[in-house]
Structure formats: structure tokens, C-alpha cells
Amino acid sequence: MTAKEIIALRLLNQFISHSPAKTAREAVLQLCAMQGQDYAGTKWSIGLRVPGLTDEAVDDALAAKEIIRISSLRGTIHFIAPEDVRWIGRLIQPRMISAFASVFKSYGLDETQIRKSHDVIRKTLEGGKQLSRDELKAALEKKKIDTSGHRMNSFISRAGTDLVICCAPRRGKEFTYALLDEWLPVDKKANNEETLSTLALRYLSGHGPATVQDFAYWCGETLTAAKAAILALGNEVEKITAGGKEYWMKPVTASPPSTPGMLLLPGFDEYYTGYADRSLLAREAELKKLTPPNGILQPIVVNNGKIKGNWKRTVKKNTLQLEAIPFTSFSDTQKKAMTKRSKDFSRFMGLPVEWI
């Protein structure tokens, strides 16, 4: 299989080149877990996979609990379908605790302090309250729990990983949190037998073809555990080779649609962040340009599956100002293609677009 064919299959499985999704939940379900710390960007990640969806509709889906935003894989915030929240959380929790143990220790935190912070957060939020980070911070400090430095971020992240809290709708521009058990009551009929192989199959369904290293990175597991999980799937997946590397995917019976031309993706989109190896997307020198020192990934311009630069959006009162920052200059044809593609983003945001 060629690199071009791998890219085409990824774009198909990620619901980018063709999407049957009608709702935000269906798009999130396909990807299993969508990187979600950049809230505005992730809303567009969902929107570009659901034709006709709007920015406001994604907010509504979160408020209606059709999608859940919570600290999960790799200790970062993800959007996850309600039925996947708990089994994924239980599966990755031990590994996440182990992975961040030394970091927490450097902040002066131990498991006793973590459990104490959980108790305070539970009591503060119980009864259906939706409170901001600052309000939870004040509650912890009232109980003489030090929240200085990175400790508050650690308390919030760990409370999500331990399935204590999830993100609730924003209050104005302020993010809020709710108790997960109140926001999303436990489904007693849910299957509790899911394994790492279940997660591997879901990952390959929405991200394949992908390597063992890609899956290990995405879920935060060891290479040994990730490989065993994929191999345990047997004939549910198939192995292909390209460029001397082994890729895994769910078997397909038809050729994917042609690779879409110009795309305007958020910086943290799963098309980029869902893989450890991004060499299929751009050259090494170009990939280095995508990650600035602050670690905040800027939106990316993709042409025929390859990353060609960044783009910026500035929300004005009655318009969206867009600016392209190419690795090399865009041709007139590519500029026209970007302008055409930006109409989808315009409809999603409900504002006219102006390129500068």
C-alpha cells in the first residue's frame, strides 16, 4: 500500500473525506476520543465531520450530555461519547496514575492529598452544582489544601482521570465542572468487560491505518501492551506494509473516495494529534514549524492530505478574518480552493469570512 492510499483511508475513517455522521455524538463515537483541550478548535473538529452542524449546536450537544468533555487519554481533555466515558476511564486510569506519579511528586503531591482534594471537590459540587476552576480552587484552599503552581491543574486533571468530575457547559466565557456521577448517572446495563483490545479496535476503526506506536501514543500505553492488544484482535484487523513500516486497520472491501483537496483543520485535530508518527503528513522541517515553544498548535492547512502550513482566525463583531501562513507560497488555485473551503467554516460559525 502506498502512502497516498494510507492517507486516503485515514481521511475516510476519520469522517473527513466522507461522513455519514448526522450528530456531534456520531462523529465523536467514530473517533472514540477526540482531543479537546482547545475548546473552540475541537468544536470545529466535530463540525467539519458533520455536514450542516453549527458551533452553537456543539455547545448544545455538550449541554444535552450527548458528548462528554473530560480528562482522559494521555491526561489531557477529550470529547467522548457518554457510553464510552467510564470504560475508557477505568481502562486507562492505572496507567495514567503511574505515568504522572513522578510529575505529581515534583509538585509535592501524593495520593493522600489527591484523595483529600477529590473529597472536597465532591462535597463542593454535589447537588447538581456547576462551578468554575476558581470556585473549586477557593473551596480547596478553604480546607487548607495548597493549590499554588501547577497543583490546581493537577487536582482538576486527576479528578477527571479518576471519573470524579467532567466539564459542564460554560458560564459565559468561563468553563465549569460537574460531578460525573450526577452529570452522567451510571448505566447499570453497561458492559464492564471492555479491554485494551476493545480500545485498539475502536482506535483503528476511526484512525487506521496506524502503527502500534501510534496506538500506544494515543492511549498512553506501553508498546508491549499496545502490540498485544492489536494482535489479540485476530482477523478483525489486517496488517499492511508501507515504507518499511507495519500499519494496522480494519479490513475494507471498497476503495476510499478520492482525497479531498484543500482542508482547514484545527491545530489539535485527530488527523494530526491522533498519531505518534506524522511523517506521512509533512517533512520533518515542516513538522517542527507546527509546534511553537508554548506547545499551542495552530490550525493547519491540509492539501491532498498533506500539511501545507497554518491558518489563523480572528473573530470580529460581524465577520471572521482568516489568514493563511504557508510553508511555501500558495498558488492562485490553492488560494481559491481555501476560499471555497472556508465557506464550510463560515456556515459553522454563522459569520461571513474575510481573508486578509
C-alpha positions as CSV (number, residue, x, y, z in Angstrom):
1,M,0.0,0.0,0.0
2,T,1.3,3.5,-0.8
3,A,1.5,6.5,1.5
4,K,-1.2,8.2,-0.6
5,E,-3.6,5.2,-0.1
6,I,-2.9,5.3,3.7
7,I,-3.8,9.0,3.8
8,A,-6.9,8.4,1.8
9,L,-8.1,5.6,4.2
10,R,-7.3,7.8,7.3
11,L,-9.3,10.7,5.9
12,L,-12.2,8.3,5.2
13,N,-12.1,6.6,8.6
14,Q,-11.8,9.9,10.4
15,F,-15.0,11.1,8.7
16,I,-13.2,13.9,6.9
17,S,-13.4,12.9,3.2
18,H,-16.8,11.4,3.6
19,S,-19.0,11.4,6.7
20,P,-22.3,9.7,7.4
21,A,-22.5,11.4,10.8
22,K,-25.6,13.4,11.4
23,T,-24.9,14.5,15.0
24,A,-21.9,15.5,17.1
25,R,-22.2,12.3,19.1
26,E,-21.9,10.2,16.0
27,A,-18.7,12.0,15.0
28,V,-17.2,11.6,18.5
29,L,-18.2,8.0,18.6
30,Q,-16.4,7.2,15.4
31,L,-13.1,8.7,16.7
32,C,-13.7,7.1,20.1
33,A,-11.9,10.0,21.9
34,M,-11.3,13.4,20.3
35,Q,-8.5,15.7,21.7
36,G,-10.4,18.5,23.3
37,Q,-8.3,21.0,25.3
38,D,-8.7,23.6,22.6
39,Y,-12.5,24.0,23.0
40,A,-13.1,26.3,20.1
41,G,-10.8,24.2,17.8
42,T,-12.4,20.9,18.8
43,K,-15.9,22.2,18.1
44,W,-14.7,22.8,14.6
45,S,-13.1,19.3,14.6
46,I,-16.6,17.9,15.2
47,G,-18.3,20.4,12.9
48,L,-16.1,19.6,9.8
49,R,-17.1,15.9,10.3
50,V,-20.9,16.6,10.5
51,P,-22.2,18.5,7.4
52,G,-24.6,21.3,8.4
53,L,-23.6,21.3,12.1
54,T,-23.0,24.7,13.8
55,D,-20.8,25.9,16.5
56,E,-23.8,26.6,18.7
57,A,-25.1,23.0,18.1
58,V,-21.9,21.6,19.5
59,D,-22.4,23.6,22.7
60,D,-26.0,22.3,22.8
61,A,-24.8,18.7,22.4
62,L,-22.5,19.2,25.4
63,A,-25.3,20.8,27.5
64,A,-27.6,17.9,26.5
65,K,-24.9,15.4,27.6
66,E,-24.8,13.9,24.1
67,I,-21.0,14.3,24.3
68,I,-18.8,14.5,27.4
69,R,-15.7,16.6,27.8
70,I,-13.3,15.1,30.4
71,S,-9.7,14.5,31.2
72,S,-8.8,11.1,29.8
73,L,-6.2,9.7,27.4
74,R,-2.6,11.0,28.0
75,G,-4.0,13.0,30.9
76,T,-5.5,15.6,28.5
77,I,-9.0,16.7,27.9
78,H,-11.0,14.7,25.3
79,F,-14.5,14.6,23.9
80,I,-16.0,11.2,24.4
81,A,-19.5,9.7,23.8
82,P,-21.4,9.1,27.0
83,E,-21.4,5.3,26.7
84,D,-17.6,5.3,26.3
85,V,-16.6,7.5,29.2
86,R,-16.5,5.1,32.1
87,W,-15.0,2.0,30.5
88,I,-12.3,4.1,28.9
89,G,-11.7,5.9,32.1
90,R,-11.4,2.7,34.1
91,L,-9.1,1.2,31.5
92,I,-6.6,4.0,31.3
93,Q,-6.7,5.2,34.9
94,P,-3.9,2.9,36.3
95,R,-1.5,3.7,33.5
96,M,-2.2,7.5,33.8
97,I,-1.6,7.5,37.5
98,S,1.6,5.6,37.1
99,A,2.7,7.9,34.1
100,F,2.2,11.1,36.1
101,A,3.4,9.9,39.5
102,S,6.8,11.5,39.2
103,V,5.3,14.8,37.9
104,F,2.9,14.9,40.8
105,K,5.7,14.2,43.2
106,S,7.7,17.1,41.9
107,Y,4.7,19.3,42.7
108,G,4.7,17.9,46.3
109,L,1.5,15.9,45.7
110,D,0.8,12.3,46.9
111,E,-2.2,10.0,46.8
112,T,-3.4,11.1,50.2
113,Q,-3.6,14.7,49.0
114,I,-5.2,13.7,45.8
115,R,-7.9,11.7,47.7
116,K,-8.5,14.7,50.0
117,S,-8.9,17.0,47.0
118,H,-11.4,14.6,45.5
119,D,-13.5,14.6,48.7
120,V,-13.6,18.4,48.8
121,I,-14.5,18.7,45.1
122,R,-17.3,16.1,45.6
123,K,-18.8,17.9,48.5
124,T,-18.5,21.3,46.8
125,L,-20.2,20.1,43.6
126,E,-22.8,17.8,45.0
127,G,-26.5,18.7,44.4
128,G,-26.0,19.4,40.7
129,K,-23.7,22.4,41.1
130,Q,-21.7,23.6,38.1
131,L,-18.7,25.6,39.3
132,S,-15.6,27.2,37.8
133,R,-12.0,26.3,38.3
134,D,-11.6,29.4,40.5
135,E,-14.6,28.4,42.6
136,L,-13.2,24.9,43.1
137,K,-9.8,26.5,43.9
138,A,-11.4,28.6,46.6
139,A,-13.1,25.5,48.1
140,L,-9.8,23.6,48.3
141,E,-7.9,26.5,49.8
142,K,-10.7,26.9,52.4
143,K,-9.8,23.3,53.5
144,K,-6.1,24.3,53.7
145,I,-5.2,22.5,50.5
146,D,-2.3,24.2,48.7
147,T,-3.3,25.0,45.1
148,S,-0.2,27.0,44.1
149,G,1.9,26.4,41.0
150,H,0.7,23.5,38.9
151,R,-1.1,21.9,41.8
152,M,-4.6,23.2,40.9
153,N,-4.2,21.9,37.3
154,S,-3.2,18.6,38.7
155,F,-6.2,18.4,41.0
156,I,-8.6,19.1,38.1
157,S,-6.9,16.8,35.7
158,R,-6.7,13.9,38.1
159,A,-10.3,14.4,39.2
160,G,-11.3,13.9,35.6
161,T,-9.0,10.9,35.1
162,D,-10.5,9.3,38.3
163,L,-14.0,9.9,36.9
164,V,-14.9,12.3,39.7
165,I,-15.7,15.3,37.5
166,C,-16.3,16.3,33.9
167,C,-16.7,19.6,32.1
168,A,-20.1,21.2,32.2
169,P,-21.3,24.0,29.9
170,R,-19.6,27.3,30.0
171,R,-21.0,30.1,32.1
172,G,-20.4,33.0,29.8
173,K,-16.7,32.5,28.8
174,E,-15.9,30.6,32.0
175,F,-15.6,26.8,31.9
176,T,-17.4,24.9,34.6
177,Y,-17.2,21.4,36.1
178,A,-19.8,19.0,37.4
179,L,-19.8,15.7,39.3
180,L,-19.6,12.9,36.7
181,D,-22.0,10.6,38.6
182,E,-24.6,13.4,38.7
183,W,-24.0,14.7,35.1
184,L,-23.9,11.2,33.7
185,P,-25.6,8.6,36.0
186,V,-24.1,5.1,35.9
187,D,-25.7,2.8,33.4
188,K,-26.1,-0.5,35.3
189,K,-26.6,-2.3,31.9
190,A,-23.3,-1.1,30.6
191,N,-20.8,-3.8,29.6
192,N,-17.8,-3.8,32.0
193,E,-15.7,-6.3,30.2
194,E,-14.0,-4.0,27.7
195,T,-10.3,-4.4,27.3
196,L,-7.4,-2.7,25.7
197,S,-8.1,-4.7,22.6
198,T,-11.6,-3.1,22.5
199,L,-9.9,0.3,22.6
200,A,-7.5,-0.8,19.9
201,L,-10.3,-1.8,17.6
202,R,-12.1,1.5,18.2
203,Y,-8.9,3.4,17.6
204,L,-8.2,1.6,14.3
205,S,-11.8,2.0,13.2
206,G,-11.5,5.8,13.4
207,H,-7.8,6.3,12.8
208,G,-6.5,3.4,10.8
209,P,-4.2,2.6,9.1
210,A,-2.0,3.2,12.1
211,T,1.1,1.7,13.7
212,V,1.4,0.0,17.1
213,Q,3.5,3.1,18.1
214,D,0.6,5.3,17.0
215,F,-1.9,3.4,19.2
216,A,0.4,3.3,22.2
217,Y,1.0,7.1,22.0
218,W,-2.7,7.8,21.5
219,C,-3.9,5.8,24.5
220,G,-0.9,6.3,26.7
221,E,0.0,2.6,27.0
222,T,3.3,0.8,26.6
223,L,4.4,-0.6,23.2
224,T,4.3,-4.1,24.6
225,A,0.7,-3.7,25.8
226,A,-0.4,-1.9,22.7
227,K,1.0,-4.6,20.4
228,A,-0.5,-7.4,22.4
229,A,-3.9,-5.6,22.3
230,I,-3.8,-5.3,18.5
231,L,-2.6,-8.9,17.9
232,A,-5.4,-10.2,20.1
233,L,-7.9,-8.8,17.6
234,G,-7.0,-11.6,15.1
235,N,-8.8,-11.3,11.8
236,E,-10.8,-8.3,13.0
237,V,-7.9,-6.3,11.7
238,E,-5.3,-6.7,8.9
239,K,-1.6,-5.7,8.7
240,I,-0.3,-3.8,5.7
241,T,3.2,-2.6,5.0
242,A,4.3,0.7,3.5
243,G,7.7,2.4,3.5
244,G,9.1,-0.4,5.6
245,K,6.6,0.2,8.4
246,E,3.7,-2.0,9.6
247,Y,0.3,-0.5,9.7
248,W,-2.9,-2.0,11.1
249,M,-6.5,-1.3,10.0
250,K,-10.0,-2.8,9.8
251,P,-10.4,-4.7,6.6
252,V,-12.0,-2.7,3.8
253,T,-13.9,-4.0,0.8
254,A,-14.0,-0.9,-1.4
255,S,-11.6,1.8,-2.4
256,P,-11.8,5.0,-0.4
257,P,-13.1,8.1,-2.1
258,S,-10.5,10.4,-3.7
259,T,-8.5,12.5,-1.3
260,P,-10.2,15.9,-0.7
261,G,-8.2,18.9,-1.9
262,M,-7.8,21.8,0.5
263,L,-8.9,21.5,4.2
264,L,-8.8,23.9,7.1
265,L,-8.3,21.9,10.2
266,P,-7.9,22.9,13.9
267,G,-4.4,22.5,15.3
268,F,-5.3,19.7,17.7
269,D,-7.4,17.8,15.2
270,E,-7.1,14.0,15.5
271,Y,-5.9,13.9,11.9
272,Y,-2.6,15.3,13.4
273,T,-2.6,14.6,17.1
274,G,-4.0,11.0,16.7
275,Y,-0.6,9.6,15.6
276,A,2.9,9.4,17.1
277,D,4.4,9.3,13.6
278,R,3.4,12.3,11.5
279,S,5.9,11.8,8.7
280,L,3.2,11.0,6.2
281,L,1.7,14.5,6.7
282,A,4.8,16.7,6.2
283,R,8.5,16.8,6.1
284,E,10.5,16.9,9.3
285,A,11.5,20.5,9.0
286,E,7.8,21.5,8.3
287,L,6.6,19.4,11.3
288,K,8.9,21.4,13.6
289,K,7.3,24.6,12.4
290,L,3.9,23.4,13.6
291,T,4.8,23.1,17.3
292,P,5.8,26.5,18.7
293,P,7.7,26.8,22.1
294,N,4.4,27.2,24.0
295,G,3.1,23.9,22.7
296,I,-0.1,25.5,21.4
297,L,-0.8,24.0,17.9
298,Q,-2.1,26.5,15.4
299,P,-4.8,25.5,12.9
300,I,-3.4,23.7,9.9
301,V,-3.9,23.9,6.1
302,V,-4.1,20.5,4.5
303,N,-3.9,19.9,0.8
304,N,-4.4,16.4,-0.6
305,G,-3.8,15.0,2.8
306,K,-0.5,16.8,3.3
307,I,0.0,19.7,5.8
308,K,1.0,22.9,3.8
309,G,1.0,25.5,6.6
310,N,-1.1,27.2,9.2
311,W,-4.1,29.4,9.2
312,K,-5.4,31.9,11.8
313,R,-8.9,33.1,12.6
314,T,-9.8,36.3,14.3
315,V,-13.4,36.7,15.3
316,K,-14.6,40.3,14.8
317,K,-18.0,41.7,15.6
318,N,-19.7,40.7,12.4
319,T,-17.1,38.8,10.5
320,L,-14.3,36.1,10.6
321,Q,-10.9,37.3,9.5
322,L,-8.8,34.4,8.2
323,E,-5.1,34.5,7.3
324,A,-3.0,31.7,5.7
325,I,0.6,31.1,6.8
326,P,2.0,28.7,4.2
327,F,5.3,26.7,4.5
328,T,5.9,28.0,0.9
329,S,3.6,30.3,-1.1
330,F,0.2,29.1,-2.1
331,S,-0.7,29.1,-5.8
332,D,-3.7,31.1,-7.1
333,T,-5.5,27.7,-7.5
334,Q,-4.8,26.8,-3.9
335,K,-5.9,30.2,-2.6
336,K,-9.2,29.8,-4.5
337,A,-9.6,26.3,-3.0
338,M,-9.1,27.7,0.5
339,T,-11.6,30.4,-0.1
340,K,-14.1,27.8,-1.3
341,R,-13.4,25.5,1.7
342,S,-13.7,28.4,4.2
343,K,-17.4,28.6,3.3
344,D,-18.0,25.5,5.4
345,F,-16.3,27.2,8.3
346,S,-18.4,30.3,7.7
347,R,-21.6,28.3,7.9
348,F,-20.4,26.5,11.0
349,M,-19.6,29.8,12.8
350,G,-22.6,31.7,11.4
351,L,-20.4,34.6,10.2
352,P,-19.1,35.7,6.9
353,V,-15.4,35.1,6.1
354,E,-12.9,37.6,5.0
355,W,-9.3,36.6,4.0
356,I,-6.6,39.0,4.8
